[in-house]
Amino acid sequence: MGKNRLEAFSDGVIALIITILVLELKVPHTADFHALLPSWPVFMGYVLSFIYAGIYWNKLQYRCYPSTCEGRNADGT
């Protein structure tokens, strides 16, 4: 299996994870700010999970293509 297939598969998995996270967010019944307050912990959990998935994706991209980063050698040092 080549790096392109691995990269495409990992991108798809991370996109699926982010999509499933979004499905858990509920739309409030009214459009005012006070309607958002009960869902604040869920929203913060989504934000933290999204950041974690983004960091994981960024590290995976760096491992797939270490020589494309400026100032790095081909071995990642």
PyMOL commands that set and color helices and strands:
alter all, ss='L'
color gray80, all
select helices_A, chain A and resi 3-23+33-35+37-64+66-68
alter helices_A, ss='H'
color red, helices_A
deselect
rebuild
show_as cartoon
